[in-house]
Amino acid sequence: MKGGVAMILAAFLRAHAQRVELQGDIILAIVCDEEAGGDRGASYLADYHAHHFEGVRYAIGEFGGFSLQVSHRKFYPIMVAEKQICWLRASLRSEGGHGSLEHSEGCMAQLGDLLQALNKIKLPVHATPAASYMIESMASALPMVQRLLLRGLLRPRMSNSILKLMGDKGRLFQPLLRNTVSATIVRGGEKINVHPSEIIVELDGRLLPGFTPAQLIEELYEQSVHRNVMFELIRHDACPTIPDMGMFELLSDVLRAADPDAVPVPMLLPGGTDARHFARLGIQTYGFLPMPLPEDMKFTELIHAADERVPVDAIRFGAEAIYQVIKNYGLSHFKKGLTR
């Protein structure tokens, strides 16, 4: 986000310095705490300072605008929707006992079964509106064979086979088509010579737009997670079911003007951003930090990695693109306010 903040701040200050004639108010909101849930940042603003955002309809933030090469076409996915946070706590219980004695059905055995099940299962495929926008937009820009293949992802009976055929590219689309859950924290056991009577596993669940925590839990049970595992909801941050595409045309025009090879497409983000908090105020956020990246750069694999990075030229490109959005906002597209 250092790069993203630099882009937005540079564009904002440039617009101020050059006294750009604006068609509405622009609010620069640089907030903390996004990785921990946004409770002290964007969520706090939405809950206690909503009056500052009255009349605002659109926002620009992370996470989209980076280039993506597919079949020699340069796509720029613009985030228009994201998956919902659905954090769960799984409880595993047994009688416990002395560590010198066999306990084949104890908590540790249940833990192994749960982790194996989570590693193997593929939850059902769902073609949501946000994922359909993205896949259909990309497919329309591809040759016929690739077009048919991509559109096949929206057919539940075909999607798993097509994802395998797509190899590394399939990893991009897989979480956009199903609810997901990952075991991230395990707590249990206090003494080396005692079988634990309880083990807690915390799970990072992500729901497609329009789905509920109860539906995710039921899908887990239906896909081989034992009914003895008790799930408890830790946190659920809902998101709009269908995105407002009203500003998408302007963002696309800016990208095409900056890069003649650009094919802008709407994106459903498999993760989460502060957009969900501003959505409570009726604001549609677009992930728009434009960055032309080298074709061989595995950008998504670098996120949160030890050597997370982007090219310097990409930051310059993004700052210019965001400035053009500020400059052209409202001239032919809108008459409402813009925020970040």
Salt bridges, closest charged atoms under 4 A:
GLU35 OE2 - HIS304 NE2 3.02
ASP39 OD1 - ARG235 NH2 2.90
ASP47 OD1 - ARG280 NH2 2.65
GLU136 OE1 - ARG151 NE 2.91
GLU198 OE2 - ARG93 NH2 2.98
GLU202 OE2 - ARG89 NH2 3.92
GLU202 OE2 - ARG187 NH1 2.60
ASP204 OD1 - ARG206 NE 2.79
GLU218 OE2 - ARG227 NH2 3.01
GLU219 OE2 - HIS126 NE2 2.82
GLU232 OE1 - ARG89 NH1 3.26
ASP237 OD2 - ARG235 NH2 3.00
ASP237 OD2 - ARG276 NE 2.73
ASP244 OD2 - ARG57 NE 3.46
ASP253 OD1 - ARG256 NH2 3.05
ASP253 OD2 - HIS333 NE2 3.38
ASP259 OD2 - LYS74 NZ 2.97
GLU301 OE2 - ARG171 NH1 3.56
ASP307 OD2 - ARG309 NH1 3.11
ASP313 OD1 - ARG316 NH1 2.66
GLU320 OE1 - ARG14 NH1 2.55
